[in-house]
Amino acid sequence: MSQTAECRSCRCCADEHHHDHHGTTRIPRGLRLVLGAAALAGSLLLPNHIRPLGLIAAYLILGTNVMASALRNALKGDLFNEFSLMSIATLGAIAIGELAEGAAVMLFYEAGELLQDMTAERSRRAIEAAMDLRPKMAHLMTPQGEADIPPDQVETGSTIIVRPGEMIPLDGQVTQGRASVDTSSLTGEGLPVDVAEGDPVQAGTMNLDGHLKIRVTRPFDQSAMARGLQLLAQQEGSRTRTERFISAFARRYTPAVMILAALISTVPPALGMGSFRQWAYRGLVFLVVSCPCALMISVPLAVLAGLGASARRGLLLKGGDALERLWQVRSAFLDKTGTLTKGTLRVLNVTPAPGVDPARLMNLAAAAEMGSNHPAARAIAAQGSHLSPEDTKELPGMGVEATVDGSSILVGNRRLMESRGVEAPEEALESGAVHVAENQRYLGSIQLGDQLREDAQTALDSLRRLGLKPLGVISGDRPHRVEELTGQLPLDIRLGDLLPADKVEVLKARPLSLFVGDGINDAAVMAASHVGIAVGGLGADVTVEASDGVLLSDRLSPVAEAVTVARMSRRVVGQNIAMALSVKAAVLILGTLGAANMWEAVFADVGMALLATLNSCRVLRSVR
């Protein structure tokens, strides 16, 4: 995985302050958190004369990592960052005797870091797994026989064998055999494509039922699948990262606080305006008020509350960055197959030939298809039949032939009808339906198709009420199928016959777009979108791992609910920051003038942290 992709997952990479978040370091941080919390709680039970020792021990357990990071950055010339901010603020609290607050701030900070580490590690592992989703071996024909070698070692012009149920490992052209190929992973189209000698095939698609010999036309790194994975990696690396507020704020806040505290402590006594002890005390009050407890605790809490509220409604977001981007979205695009639709075929209608009983047509077809694993066959067989098939024979790339109720039954595509000399109306054969014949007599056709999710209309209405415009569907399926399925939905844009690169261009033209999709073809689109949501129940791993969030059920409604939560989180974050800074500014001024003492400074810090925390809890109730 690229360094940029890895960096994106880390909470502090916006500052280029490297955190080692690999699994080997998460356990020590967790242990530090448990030990530090135990030491802090235990120290409060100690007698007063030894309590400071317990608090210092708790602080050292919790704060050593932060102080070490501050020191490392200082040695590199970076004196002002969130690590130095936390170190200075907590050491300042300790210097004036507020040991418990210094240790507590470190406790909350470490807890937030641990939660973020776990989210970042999970996301990174998912992306690494996604990048490894490719055919492991190709069956290469050689003069000595068949040899299994990695696809990236197969040369152009070589011949490979692909058996039923195997993924096609390389782009090529069929030289022998017939098969139905599931292309939904690359195009999103639900219906399999029939291929025969001379037809092109693409890496990453699935051979459903035939034995194929394929002449390789491109090396693996130039195949459709590899290009999609490369596009994913490029987009993952180039994607804009949301810089955490505290890290950016600390670059200005920390040096300003340090300089002002030093000036308050030294300049007035140097000018004869009072004793050094008097002004040093005021400088320490200034430092305590400046402790970023309210900001460091309440802002992440608002984000975590937003993540929790979204998850409770059925959308699991992959961290604060995803939530912060979600509130910004201004338009939404959805894939069709497996997203707006259920991604499974069903019988839409039966069109019998003149004089044919539609019930008998369906009974014969369902019986003939009972032994097939083809998606179209399963949809027809699911209709049920009181008849039983005999001598069923699959005809790869065409359909099935079976003996049912003493008759020879053919169920398949136009190619099957023509190869067996079945005469049928041209308009019927042009329909793209599944055709049925009995003893060479054409019985009619069965139209198959996908079906919309039950809450597709409601979900899109909710997105529209949130002001997202345009709302669109972008699909690799044929335009007329896109129009047929989505014609009644409140969409502004309907685009079909799109490759992954085409979808990326659509989203690049609208940089604040939300995308919801399913399938390997959507992974690069996820990375190109401002926020990408994967349909978790149906989504391919590569898509789920490239996304910013995963729907935990087959409902689409949580998408709009999560946008509502994200916007609420943003408002609460702004309120928390405004409250904390305004109160702190007032007490800073009073403290500098000598009108505020240490206790008031501590109240301004801890009290505002409590108020901001309570305000953050409102996010959990933002969606009912």
C-alpha positions as CSV (number, residue, x, y, z in Angstrom):
1,M,0.0,0.0,0.0
2,S,1.2,3.5,-0.8
3,Q,2.7,5.7,1.9
4,T,0.1,8.3,1.2
5,A,-2.7,5.8,1.6
6,E,-1.3,4.7,4.9
7,C,-0.9,8.3,6.0
8,R,-4.4,9.1,5.3
9,S,-5.6,6.6,7.9
10,C,-3.7,8.2,10.7
11,R,-5.3,10.9,12.7
12,C,-2.2,13.0,13.0
13,C,-0.8,12.6,9.6
14,A,-2.2,15.9,8.5
15,D,0.6,17.4,10.6
16,E,3.1,14.8,9.3
17,H,3.7,13.7,12.8
18,H,4.1,10.0,12.4
19,H,2.3,7.6,14.7
20,D,3.1,4.0,14.7
21,H,-0.4,2.6,14.7
22,H,0.4,-1.0,13.7
23,G,-1.1,-3.8,15.6
24,T,2.1,-4.3,17.7
25,T,1.8,-0.9,19.3
26,R,-2.0,-0.8,20.0
27,I,-1.7,-3.3,22.8
28,P,0.9,-1.3,24.8
29,R,-1.3,1.9,24.4
30,G,-4.3,-0.1,25.7
31,L,-2.3,-1.4,28.6
32,R,-1.0,2.1,29.4
33,L,-4.6,3.3,29.4
34,V,-5.8,0.6,31.8
35,L,-2.8,1.0,34.1
36,G,-3.0,4.7,34.1
37,A,-6.7,4.8,34.8
38,A,-6.2,2.3,37.7
39,A,-3.4,4.4,39.1
40,L,-5.4,7.6,38.9
41,A,-8.4,6.1,40.6
42,G,-6.3,4.4,43.2
43,S,-4.4,7.6,44.0
44,L,-7.6,9.4,44.9
45,L,-8.1,6.8,47.7
46,L,-4.6,7.4,49.2
47,P,-3.9,9.6,52.2
48,N,-3.3,13.2,51.4
49,H,0.4,13.1,52.2
50,I,1.1,10.4,49.6
51,R,-1.6,11.1,47.1
52,P,0.7,13.3,44.9
53,L,3.0,10.3,44.4
54,G,0.1,8.2,43.1
55,L,-1.0,11.0,40.8
56,I,2.5,11.6,39.4
57,A,2.8,7.8,38.8
58,A,-0.6,7.9,36.9
59,Y,0.6,10.9,34.9
60,L,3.9,9.3,33.9
61,I,2.1,6.1,32.8
62,L,-0.4,8.0,30.7
63,G,1.8,10.9,29.5
64,T,5.2,9.3,28.7
65,N,4.3,8.6,25.1
66,V,2.9,12.1,24.5
67,M,6.0,13.8,26.1
68,A,8.3,11.5,24.2
69,S,6.6,12.5,20.9
70,A,6.9,16.1,21.8
71,L,10.6,15.7,22.5
72,R,11.2,13.8,19.2
73,N,9.4,16.6,17.3
74,A,11.3,19.2,19.2
75,L,14.6,17.6,18.2
76,K,13.4,17.8,14.6
77,G,12.8,21.5,14.9
78,D,9.0,21.2,15.4
79,L,8.3,22.8,18.7
80,F,4.6,23.6,18.4
81,N,2.3,20.6,17.9
82,E,-0.5,18.8,19.8
83,F,2.1,16.8,21.7
84,S,3.9,19.8,23.0
85,L,0.6,21.5,23.7
86,M,-0.6,18.6,25.8
87,S,2.8,18.3,27.6
88,I,3.0,22.0,28.4
89,A,-0.6,22.3,29.5
90,T,-0.5,19.2,31.8
91,L,3.0,20.0,33.2
92,G,1.7,23.5,33.9
93,A,-1.2,22.1,35.8
94,I,1.2,19.9,37.8
95,A,3.5,22.8,38.4
96,I,0.7,24.7,40.2
97,G,-0.4,21.6,42.1
98,E,-3.3,20.4,40.0
99,L,-1.9,16.9,39.6
100,A,-5.3,15.2,39.2
101,E,-6.3,17.4,36.4
102,G,-3.0,16.9,34.6
103,A,-3.3,13.1,34.8
104,A,-7.0,13.2,33.9
105,V,-6.4,15.2,30.7
106,M,-3.8,12.6,29.7
107,L,-6.2,9.8,30.5
108,F,-8.9,11.3,28.2
109,Y,-6.4,12.1,25.5
110,E,-5.0,8.5,25.5
111,A,-8.5,7.0,25.4
112,G,-9.3,9.1,22.3
113,E,-6.1,8.2,20.6
114,L,-6.7,4.5,21.3
115,L,-10.1,4.6,19.7
116,Q,-8.7,6.5,16.7
117,D,-5.8,4.0,16.4
118,M,-8.2,1.1,16.3
119,T,-10.3,2.7,13.6
120,A,-7.3,3.6,11.5
121,E,-5.8,0.2,11.8
122,R,-9.0,-1.5,10.8
123,S,-9.4,0.8,7.8
124,R,-5.8,0.2,6.7
125,R,-6.0,-3.6,7.0
126,A,-9.2,-3.5,4.9
127,I,-7.5,-1.5,2.2
128,E,-4.6,-3.8,2.2
129,A,-6.9,-6.8,1.8
130,A,-8.8,-5.0,-1.0
131,M,-5.6,-4.5,-2.9
132,D,-4.9,-8.2,-2.7
133,L,-8.2,-9.2,-4.4
134,R,-6.9,-10.6,-7.7
135,P,-6.6,-14.0,-9.3
136,K,-3.8,-15.9,-7.7
137,M,-3.1,-18.3,-10.6
138,A,-3.7,-18.8,-14.3
139,H,-3.9,-22.2,-16.0
140,L,-1.3,-21.7,-18.8
141,M,-1.2,-24.1,-21.8
142,T,2.4,-25.1,-22.6
143,P,4.0,-27.8,-24.9
144,Q,4.5,-29.9,-21.8
145,G,0.9,-29.5,-20.6
146,E,-1.0,-27.3,-18.3
147,A,1.0,-25.1,-15.8
148,D,-0.3,-22.9,-13.0
149,I,1.6,-19.6,-12.8
150,P,0.8,-16.2,-11.4
151,P,-1.1,-14.0,-13.9
152,D,1.5,-11.3,-13.9
153,Q,4.0,-13.9,-15.4
154,V,1.8,-14.8,-18.4
155,E,2.9,-13.3,-21.6
156,T,0.7,-11.7,-24.2
157,G,-0.4,-14.2,-26.9
158,S,-0.3,-17.2,-24.5
159,T,-3.4,-19.4,-24.2
160,I,-4.9,-20.0,-20.8
161,I,-7.8,-22.3,-19.6
162,V,-10.6,-21.1,-17.4
163,R,-13.0,-23.7,-16.0
164,P,-16.6,-23.2,-14.7
165,G,-16.7,-21.3,-11.5
166,E,-13.2,-19.7,-11.9
167,M,-12.3,-16.1,-12.2
168,I,-10.9,-15.0,-15.6
169,P,-7.3,-13.9,-14.6
170,L,-6.4,-11.9,-17.7
171,D,-7.9,-9.8,-20.5
172,G,-8.2,-11.9,-23.6
173,Q,-10.2,-13.4,-26.5
174,V,-12.1,-16.7,-26.4
175,T,-10.5,-19.2,-28.9
176,Q,-12.6,-22.2,-27.9
177,G,-15.7,-22.9,-25.8
178,R,-18.9,-21.1,-24.8
179,A,-19.9,-19.8,-21.4
180,S,-21.9,-17.3,-19.4
181,V,-19.7,-14.7,-17.7
182,D,-20.7,-12.7,-14.7
183,T,-19.4,-9.2,-15.4
184,S,-21.1,-7.5,-12.5
185,S,-17.9,-7.0,-10.6
186,L,-16.6,-4.7,-13.3
187,T,-19.7,-3.3,-15.0
188,G,-22.4,-3.6,-12.4
189,E,-24.7,-5.3,-14.9
190,G,-26.8,-7.9,-13.2
191,L,-27.4,-10.2,-16.2
192,P,-24.5,-12.5,-17.2
193,V,-23.0,-12.1,-20.6
194,D,-22.8,-15.0,-23.0
195,V,-19.4,-15.4,-24.7
196,A,-18.2,-17.7,-27.5
197,E,-15.2,-18.0,-29.8
198,G,-14.0,-14.6,-30.9
199,D,-15.5,-12.7,-28.0
200,P,-13.4,-10.6,-25.7
201,V,-13.3,-11.3,-21.9
202,Q,-11.9,-9.2,-19.0
203,A,-9.9,-10.1,-16.0
204,G,-11.9,-10.1,-12.8
205,T,-15.1,-11.5,-14.3
206,M,-16.4,-14.9,-13.4
207,N,-16.9,-17.9,-15.7
208,L,-20.2,-19.4,-14.6
209,D,-20.7,-22.6,-16.6
210,G,-18.4,-23.2,-19.5
211,H,-14.9,-24.5,-20.3
212,L,-13.0,-21.7,-22.1
213,K,-9.6,-21.4,-23.8
214,I,-8.5,-17.8,-24.0
215,R,-5.7,-16.1,-25.8
216,V,-4.2,-13.4,-23.6
217,T,-4.3,-9.9,-25.3
218,R,-2.9,-7.8,-22.5
219,P,-0.4,-8.4,-19.6
220,F,-2.0,-8.4,-16.2
221,D,-0.8,-4.9,-15.2
222,Q,-2.7,-3.5,-18.2
223,S,-5.9,-5.5,-17.6
224,A,-9.2,-4.0,-16.8
225,M,-9.0,-5.3,-13.2
226,A,-5.4,-4.1,-12.6
227,R,-6.2,-0.7,-14.0
228,G,-9.1,-0.5,-11.6
229,L,-6.9,-1.4,-8.6
230,Q,-4.3,1.1,-9.8
231,L,-6.9,3.8,-10.1
232,L,-8.0,3.0,-6.5
233,A,-4.5,3.3,-5.2
234,Q,-3.9,6.6,-7.0
235,Q,-7.2,8.1,-5.8
236,E,-6.5,6.9,-2.3
237,G,-3.2,8.7,-2.3
238,S,-4.4,11.9,-3.9
239,R,-7.6,12.3,-1.9
240,T,-7.8,15.5,0.1
241,R,-7.2,14.8,3.8
242,T,-9.2,16.7,6.5
243,E,-6.7,18.2,9.0
244,R,-7.7,17.7,12.6
245,F,-8.7,21.0,14.2
246,I,-6.6,20.6,17.3
247,S,-3.4,19.9,15.5
248,A,-3.8,22.9,13.2
249,F,-5.0,25.1,16.1
250,A,-2.0,24.0,18.2
251,R,0.5,25.4,15.7
252,R,-0.7,28.9,16.5
253,Y,-2.2,28.4,20.0
254,T,0.8,26.8,21.7
255,P,3.5,29.3,20.8
256,A,1.1,32.2,21.6
257,V,0.2,30.8,25.0
258,M,3.9,30.1,25.9
259,I,5.0,33.5,24.8
260,L,2.2,35.4,26.5
261,A,2.7,33.4,29.8
262,A,6.4,34.2,29.7
263,L,5.7,37.9,29.0
264,I,3.1,38.0,31.8
265,S,5.6,36.5,34.2
266,T,8.6,38.6,33.4
267,V,7.8,42.0,31.8
268,P,5.6,43.6,34.5
269,P,8.0,42.9,37.3
270,A,10.9,44.1,35.1
271,L,9.0,47.4,34.7
272,G,8.5,47.6,38.5
273,M,4.8,46.9,38.3
274,G,4.8,44.3,41.1
275,S,6.8,41.4,42.5
276,F,8.0,38.5,40.3
277,R,6.1,36.0,42.5
278,Q,2.8,37.9,41.9
279,W,3.2,37.9,38.1
280,A,4.6,34.4,38.0
281,Y,1.4,33.3,39.7
282,R,-0.7,35.2,37.1
283,G,1.4,33.5,34.4
284,L,0.6,30.1,35.8
285,V,-3.1,31.0,36.0
286,F,-2.8,31.9,32.4
287,L,-1.3,28.5,31.6
288,V,-4.0,26.7,33.5
289,V,-6.8,28.6,31.7
290,S,-5.0,27.8,28.5
291,C,-5.1,24.1,29.1
292,P,-7.0,22.7,26.1
293,C,-9.0,20.2,28.1
294,A,-12.4,21.4,26.8
295,L,-11.1,21.4,23.3
296,M,-9.1,18.1,23.5
297,I,-12.0,16.3,25.1
298,S,-15.3,17.8,23.8
299,V,-14.4,18.1,20.1
300,P,-13.5,14.4,19.7
301,L,-16.5,13.5,21.8
302,A,-18.8,15.4,19.4
303,V,-17.3,13.4,16.6
304,L,-17.5,10.1,18.5
305,A,-21.1,10.9,19.3
306,G,-21.7,11.4,15.6
307,L,-20.1,8.1,14.7
308,G,-22.1,6.4,17.4
309,A,-25.4,7.9,16.2
310,S,-24.7,7.0,12.6
311,A,-23.8,3.4,13.6
312,R,-27.0,3.1,15.6
313,R,-29.0,4.1,12.5
314,G,-27.2,1.5,10.3
315,L,-24.2,3.3,8.8
316,L,-20.8,2.5,10.1
317,L,-18.4,5.4,9.3
318,K,-14.6,4.7,9.4
319,G,-13.6,7.6,11.7
320,G,-13.9,11.3,12.4
321,D,-12.4,12.3,9.0
322,A,-15.3,10.6,7.2
323,L,-17.9,12.2,9.5
324,E,-16.3,15.6,9.0
325,R,-16.4,15.2,5.2
326,L,-20.0,14.0,5.2
327,W,-21.4,17.2,6.5
328,Q,-19.9,19.0,3.5
329,V,-21.5,16.9,0.7
330,R,-23.8,18.9,-1.7
331,S,-24.8,16.2,-4.2
332,A,-25.3,12.4,-4.2
333,F,-24.8,9.7,-6.8
334,L,-25.7,6.0,-6.5
335,D,-24.9,2.9,-8.4
336,K,-27.8,0.9,-9.7
337,T,-27.2,-2.8,-9.4
338,G,-26.9,-3.9,-5.7
339,T,-27.4,-0.4,-4.5
340,L,-30.7,1.1,-5.6
341,T,-31.7,-2.4,-6.6
342,K,-31.4,-5.7,-4.6
343,G,-28.9,-7.1,-7.1
344,T,-30.9,-10.3,-7.6
345,L,-32.8,-11.4,-10.6
346,R,-36.5,-12.1,-10.5
347,V,-39.2,-12.9,-13.1
348,L,-40.8,-9.7,-14.2
349,N,-43.3,-11.1,-16.7
350,V,-44.2,-14.1,-18.9
351,T,-45.0,-13.6,-22.6
352,P,-46.5,-16.7,-24.1
353,A,-46.8,-17.4,-27.8
354,P,-50.3,-17.4,-29.2
355,G,-52.3,-20.3,-27.9
356,V,-49.8,-21.2,-25.2
357,D,-50.9,-21.4,-21.6
358,P,-48.6,-19.1,-19.6
359,A,-48.8,-21.3,-16.5
360,R,-47.6,-24.4,-18.5
361,L,-44.8,-22.3,-20.0
362,M,-43.6,-21.3,-16.6
363,N,-44.0,-24.8,-15.2
364,L,-41.9,-26.4,-18.0
365,A,-39.2,-23.7,-17.7
366,A,-39.0,-23.9,-13.9
367,A,-38.6,-27.7,-14.1
368,A,-35.9,-27.5,-16.8
369,E,-33.9,-25.0,-14.8
370,M,-34.0,-26.8,-11.5
371,G,-30.5,-28.4,-11.9
372,S,-28.7,-25.2,-13.1
373,N,-26.7,-22.8,-11.0
374,H,-26.9,-20.0,-13.5
375,P,-28.4,-16.8,-11.9
376,A,-31.2,-16.7,-14.5
377,A,-31.9,-20.3,-14.0
378,R,-32.2,-19.9,-10.3
379,A,-34.6,-17.0,-10.7
380,I,-36.9,-19.1,-13.0
381,A,-36.6,-22.3,-10.9
382,A,-37.6,-20.2,-7.8
383,Q,-41.1,-19.9,-9.3
384,G,-41.6,-23.6,-8.5
385,S,-43.0,-26.4,-10.6
386,H,-45.0,-29.6,-10.0
387,L,-43.0,-31.3,-12.8
388,S,-39.7,-33.0,-12.5
389,P,-36.9,-32.8,-15.1
390,E,-35.1,-35.7,-16.7
391,D,-31.8,-35.8,-18.6
392,T,-31.0,-32.2,-17.9
393,K,-28.0,-30.9,-19.9
394,E,-26.4,-27.5,-19.5
395,L,-25.4,-25.8,-22.7
396,P,-22.7,-23.2,-21.7
397,G,-23.4,-19.8,-23.1
398,M,-26.8,-20.7,-24.3
399,G,-29.1,-22.3,-21.7
400,V,-30.4,-25.8,-20.7
401,E,-32.0,-28.7,-22.4
402,A,-34.1,-31.2,-20.4
403,T,-36.8,-33.8,-20.7
404,V,-39.9,-32.7,-18.8
405,D,-43.3,-34.4,-18.8
406,G,-42.1,-36.5,-21.8
407,S,-41.2,-33.4,-23.9
408,S,-37.9,-32.0,-25.0
409,I,-37.6,-28.5,-23.4
410,L,-35.2,-25.8,-24.3
411,V,-34.7,-22.8,-22.0
412,G,-32.1,-20.2,-23.0
413,N,-31.1,-17.3,-25.2
414,R,-31.6,-16.5,-28.8
415,R,-28.5,-18.4,-29.8
416,L,-30.0,-21.6,-28.4
417,M,-33.2,-21.1,-30.2
418,E,-31.5,-20.5,-33.5
419,S,-29.0,-23.4,-33.1
420,R,-31.9,-25.8,-32.7
421,G,-34.0,-24.4,-35.5
422,V,-36.8,-23.1,-33.3
423,E,-38.8,-20.5,-35.2
424,A,-39.8,-17.5,-33.2
425,P,-41.0,-14.0,-34.0
426,E,-38.1,-11.7,-34.6
427,E,-39.4,-9.1,-32.1
428,A,-39.5,-11.7,-29.4
429,L,-35.9,-12.8,-30.0
430,E,-34.8,-9.2,-29.9
431,S,-36.2,-8.7,-26.4
432,G,-33.2,-10.2,-24.6
433,A,-35.5,-12.4,-22.6
434,V,-35.1,-16.1,-21.7
435,H,-36.9,-18.1,-24.4
436,V,-38.7,-21.5,-24.0
437,A,-39.4,-24.2,-26.6
438,E,-41.1,-27.5,-26.4
439,N,-40.4,-30.2,-29.0
440,Q,-39.0,-27.5,-31.4
441,R,-42.1,-25.3,-30.9
442,Y,-41.7,-21.8,-29.5
443,L,-43.7,-21.4,-26.3
444,G,-42.8,-17.8,-25.4
445,S,-40.3,-15.8,-23.3
446,I,-39.7,-15.0,-19.7
447,Q,-38.4,-11.5,-18.9
448,L,-36.0,-11.2,-16.0
449,G,-34.8,-8.2,-14.1
450,D,-33.7,-6.6,-10.9
451,Q,-35.9,-5.0,-8.4
452,L,-35.6,-1.7,-6.4
453,R,-35.0,-1.8,-2.7
454,E,-38.1,-1.2,-0.7
455,D,-36.8,2.1,0.7
456,A,-35.1,3.5,-2.4
457,Q,-37.9,6.1,-2.9
458,T,-37.9,7.2,0.8
459,A,-34.1,7.4,0.9
460,L,-33.8,9.6,-2.2
461,D,-36.7,11.8,-0.9
462,S,-34.8,12.3,2.4
463,L,-31.5,13.2,0.5
464,R,-33.5,15.7,-1.6
465,R,-35.0,17.3,1.6
466,L,-31.4,17.8,2.9
467,G,-30.7,19.9,-0.1
468,L,-28.4,17.5,-2.0
469,K,-28.6,18.2,-5.7
470,P,-28.2,16.8,-8.2
471,L,-29.3,13.3,-7.2
472,G,-28.1,10.8,-9.8
473,V,-27.7,7.2,-10.7
474,I,-24.5,6.2,-12.5
475,S,-24.3,2.6,-13.7
476,G,-22.4,0.3,-16.0
477,D,-25.7,-1.3,-17.0
478,R,-27.4,-0.5,-20.3
479,P,-29.1,2.9,-20.4
480,H,-32.6,1.6,-21.2
481,R,-32.4,-0.8,-18.2
482,V,-31.3,2.1,-16.0
483,E,-34.2,4.2,-17.2
484,E,-36.7,1.3,-16.8
485,L,-35.7,0.6,-13.2
486,T,-35.2,4.2,-11.9
487,G,-37.8,6.1,-14.0
488,Q,-40.1,6.6,-11.1
489,L,-37.4,7.7,-8.6
490,P,-36.8,11.4,-7.8
491,L,-33.5,11.5,-9.7
492,D,-32.0,14.4,-11.6
493,I,-29.4,12.4,-13.6
494,R,-29.6,8.9,-15.0
495,L,-26.4,7.7,-16.7
496,G,-25.8,4.2,-18.0
497,D,-23.1,2.2,-19.9
498,L,-20.4,3.8,-17.8
499,L,-17.0,2.3,-17.1
500,P,-15.3,2.9,-13.7
501,A,-13.2,5.7,-15.2
502,D,-16.3,7.3,-16.6
503,K,-17.9,7.3,-13.1
504,V,-14.8,8.9,-11.7
505,E,-15.0,11.7,-14.2
506,V,-18.6,12.3,-13.3
507,L,-17.7,12.7,-9.6
508,K,-14.6,14.8,-10.4
509,A,-16.9,17.3,-12.0
510,R,-18.8,17.6,-8.7
511,P,-16.1,17.6,-6.0
512,L,-18.4,17.5,-3.0
513,S,-20.3,14.4,-4.0
514,L,-21.5,11.5,-1.9
515,F,-21.4,8.1,-3.7
516,V,-23.1,4.9,-2.6
517,G,-22.2,1.8,-4.5
518,D,-21.4,-1.9,-4.6
519,G,-19.0,-4.0,-6.7
520,I,-15.3,-3.9,-7.5
521,N,-16.0,-1.4,-10.3
522,D,-17.1,1.0,-7.6
523,A,-13.9,1.0,-5.5
524,A,-12.1,3.6,-7.6
525,V,-15.3,5.7,-7.6
526,M,-15.4,5.5,-3.8
527,A,-11.9,6.8,-3.7
528,A,-12.7,9.7,-6.1
529,S,-15.8,10.8,-4.3
530,H,-15.8,13.2,-1.4
531,V,-17.5,10.5,0.7
532,G,-18.0,6.9,-0.4
533,I,-20.5,4.6,1.2
534,A,-20.5,0.8,0.5
535,V,-23.5,-1.4,0.7
536,G,-22.0,-3.8,3.3
537,G,-24.3,-6.7,2.9
538,L,-23.7,-7.1,-0.8
539,G,-20.6,-5.0,-1.5
540,A,-17.4,-6.6,-2.7
541,D,-14.6,-6.4,-0.2
542,V,-12.6,-4.1,-2.4
543,T,-15.4,-1.6,-2.3
544,V,-16.1,-1.8,1.4
545,E,-12.4,-1.3,2.1
546,A,-12.1,1.7,-0.2
547,S,-15.1,3.4,1.3
548,D,-15.6,5.9,4.1
549,G,-18.5,4.0,5.5
550,V,-20.5,0.8,5.3
551,L,-24.2,0.3,5.4
552,L,-24.9,-2.5,7.9
553,S,-28.2,-3.5,6.4
554,D,-30.0,-3.6,3.0
555,R,-31.7,-0.2,3.8
556,L,-30.6,3.0,2.1
557,S,-32.3,5.3,4.5
558,P,-29.3,5.5,6.9
559,V,-27.4,7.5,4.4
560,A,-29.6,10.5,4.7
561,E,-29.8,10.0,8.5
562,A,-26.0,10.0,8.7
563,V,-25.8,13.2,6.7
564,T,-28.2,14.8,9.3
565,V,-26.0,13.4,12.1
566,A,-22.8,14.8,10.5
567,R,-24.3,18.2,10.1
568,M,-25.4,18.2,13.7
569,S,-21.9,17.1,14.8
570,R,-20.4,20.0,12.9
571,R,-22.7,22.5,14.6
572,V,-21.9,21.0,18.0
573,V,-18.2,21.1,17.3
574,G,-18.5,24.8,16.4
575,Q,-20.5,25.5,19.5
576,N,-18.0,23.7,21.8
577,I,-15.1,25.6,20.3
578,A,-16.9,28.9,20.6
579,M,-17.9,28.3,24.2
580,A,-14.5,27.1,25.3
581,L,-12.6,29.9,23.6
582,S,-14.9,32.7,24.7
583,V,-15.0,31.7,28.4
584,K,-11.2,31.0,28.4
585,A,-10.6,34.4,26.8
586,A,-12.6,36.1,29.5
587,V,-10.9,34.3,32.3
588,L,-7.5,34.9,30.7
589,I,-8.1,38.6,30.7
590,L,-9.4,38.5,34.3
591,G,-6.4,36.4,35.4
592,T,-3.9,38.7,33.7
593,L,-5.5,41.6,35.6
594,G,-5.3,39.7,38.8
595,A,-9.1,39.4,39.1
596,A,-9.2,35.6,38.7
597,N,-7.4,33.1,40.9
598,M,-6.2,29.5,40.3
599,W,-9.6,27.9,41.2
600,E,-11.4,30.1,38.8
601,A,-8.9,29.1,36.1
602,V,-9.5,25.4,36.9
603,F,-13.2,26.0,36.7
604,A,-12.9,27.7,33.4
605,D,-11.0,24.7,32.1
606,V,-12.8,21.7,33.7
607,G,-16.3,23.4,33.8
608,M,-16.2,24.2,30.1
609,A,-15.0,20.7,29.4
610,L,-18.1,19.3,31.2
611,L,-20.5,21.7,29.4
612,A,-19.0,20.9,26.0
613,T,-19.2,17.2,26.8
614,L,-22.9,17.5,27.7
615,N,-23.5,19.5,24.5
616,S,-21.8,16.7,22.5
617,C,-24.3,14.2,23.9
618,R,-27.0,16.1,21.9
619,V,-25.7,14.5,18.8
620,L,-26.8,11.1,20.0
621,R,-30.4,12.4,19.9
622,S,-30.1,14.2,16.5
623,V,-31.8,11.3,14.7
624,R,-34.7,9.4,16.2
